[in-house]
Amino acid sequence: MNAVCFRAILRKKSRKENFLRIGNIFTIIMKKVIFIFSFIFLTFASTGYAQKQIEPQVQRDPILEADAKHNLEVAAQYFKLKKAYKAVLMRFEETFAAYPEFSKMDEFLYYAGMSSYYLSENKGKQKIVSEEEKKKFAPEKLREDAVAYLSMLVEKYPQSAFKDEAEKTLKELQSQK
């Protein structure tokens, strides 16, 4: 309806009738808008355009998360700078036992797996001296641990930045068997 026609209709009626008429027109328009909006919403909500939650939300304890993050940062320093692979494994075991839902567990699994692999190859600056350490850090056991940690990383965290390196090391470990 164009503006001139609408004004002509309004001039012929009384003021009260004009308000009723405008109210009715507004109601009709709003019903159409709501219908169109609900149609669009229902159409796109059920398609691939809707945002889907990829990973279920996990309630994280802020204190445990902070402690685990600190352990990860220390372990990363041990791994990268000091080549202290035994210390990395100790930090990992402590964190994994206390807080397995840690948000960056993929990174921790990578460091633990690679540390186990490097220790099995007798690399690193920390040497195995006592009989207890010789049992705990036996090369066969370390290779098994490396396979377990890296496999867990690949399976549980397929989107991880460490996945490719973990798969490469797993292939290397499997070829040594």
SULTA-V113854 format. One record per residue. N is the residue number from 1. SS is DSSP state (alpha for helix, beta for strand, coil for the rest). Layout:
BEGIN
n=N ss=SS
n=N ss=SS
END
This chain:
BEGIN
n=1 ss=coil
n=2 ss=coil
n=3 ss=alpha
n=4 ss=alpha
n=5 ss=alpha
n=6 ss=alpha
n=7 ss=alpha
n=8 ss=alpha
n=9 ss=alpha
n=10 ss=alpha
n=11 ss=alpha
n=12 ss=alpha
n=13 ss=coil
n=14 ss=coil
n=15 ss=alpha
n=16 ss=alpha
n=17 ss=alpha
n=18 ss=alpha
n=19 ss=alpha
n=20 ss=alpha
n=21 ss=alpha
n=22 ss=alpha
n=23 ss=alpha
n=24 ss=alpha
n=25 ss=alpha
n=26 ss=alpha
n=27 ss=alpha
n=28 ss=alpha
n=29 ss=alpha
n=30 ss=alpha
n=31 ss=alpha
n=32 ss=alpha
n=33 ss=alpha
n=34 ss=alpha
n=35 ss=alpha
n=36 ss=alpha
n=37 ss=alpha
n=38 ss=alpha
n=39 ss=alpha
n=40 ss=alpha
n=41 ss=alpha
n=42 ss=alpha
n=43 ss=alpha
n=44 ss=alpha
n=45 ss=alpha
n=46 ss=coil
n=47 ss=coil
n=48 ss=coil
n=49 ss=coil
n=50 ss=coil
n=51 ss=coil
n=52 ss=coil
n=53 ss=coil
n=54 ss=coil
n=55 ss=coil
n=56 ss=coil
n=57 ss=coil
n=58 ss=coil
n=59 ss=coil
n=60 ss=coil
n=61 ss=coil
n=62 ss=alpha
n=63 ss=alpha
n=64 ss=alpha
n=65 ss=alpha
n=66 ss=alpha
n=67 ss=alpha
n=68 ss=alpha
n=69 ss=alpha
n=70 ss=alpha
n=71 ss=alpha
n=72 ss=alpha
n=73 ss=alpha
n=74 ss=alpha
n=75 ss=alpha
n=76 ss=alpha
n=77 ss=alpha
n=78 ss=alpha
n=79 ss=alpha
n=80 ss=alpha
n=81 ss=alpha
n=82 ss=alpha
n=83 ss=coil
n=84 ss=coil
n=85 ss=alpha
n=86 ss=alpha
n=87 ss=alpha
n=88 ss=alpha
n=89 ss=alpha
n=90 ss=alpha
n=91 ss=alpha
n=92 ss=alpha
n=93 ss=alpha
n=94 ss=alpha
n=95 ss=alpha
n=96 ss=alpha
n=97 ss=alpha
n=98 ss=alpha
n=99 ss=coil
n=100 ss=coil
n=101 ss=coil
n=102 ss=coil
n=103 ss=coil
n=104 ss=coil
n=105 ss=alpha
n=106 ss=alpha
n=107 ss=alpha
n=108 ss=alpha
n=109 ss=alpha
n=110 ss=alpha
n=111 ss=alpha
n=112 ss=alpha
n=113 ss=alpha
n=114 ss=alpha
n=115 ss=alpha
n=116 ss=alpha
n=117 ss=alpha
n=118 ss=alpha
n=119 ss=alpha
n=120 ss=alpha
n=121 ss=coil
n=122 ss=coil
n=123 ss=coil
n=124 ss=coil
n=125 ss=coil
n=126 ss=coil
n=127 ss=coil
n=128 ss=coil
n=129 ss=coil
n=130 ss=coil
n=131 ss=alpha
n=132 ss=alpha
n=133 ss=alpha
n=134 ss=alpha
n=135 ss=alpha
n=136 ss=alpha
n=137 ss=coil
n=138 ss=coil
n=139 ss=alpha
n=140 ss=alpha
n=141 ss=alpha
n=142 ss=alpha
n=143 ss=alpha
n=144 ss=alpha
n=145 ss=alpha
n=146 ss=alpha
n=147 ss=alpha
n=148 ss=alpha
n=149 ss=alpha
n=150 ss=alpha
n=151 ss=alpha
n=152 ss=alpha
n=153 ss=alpha
n=154 ss=alpha
n=155 ss=alpha
n=156 ss=alpha
n=157 ss=coil
n=158 ss=coil
n=159 ss=coil
n=160 ss=coil
n=161 ss=coil
n=162 ss=coil
n=163 ss=alpha
n=164 ss=alpha
n=165 ss=alpha
n=166 ss=alpha
n=167 ss=alpha
n=168 ss=alpha
n=169 ss=alpha
n=170 ss=alpha
n=171 ss=alpha
n=172 ss=alpha
n=173 ss=alpha
n=174 ss=alpha
n=175 ss=alpha
n=176 ss=alpha
n=177 ss=coil
END
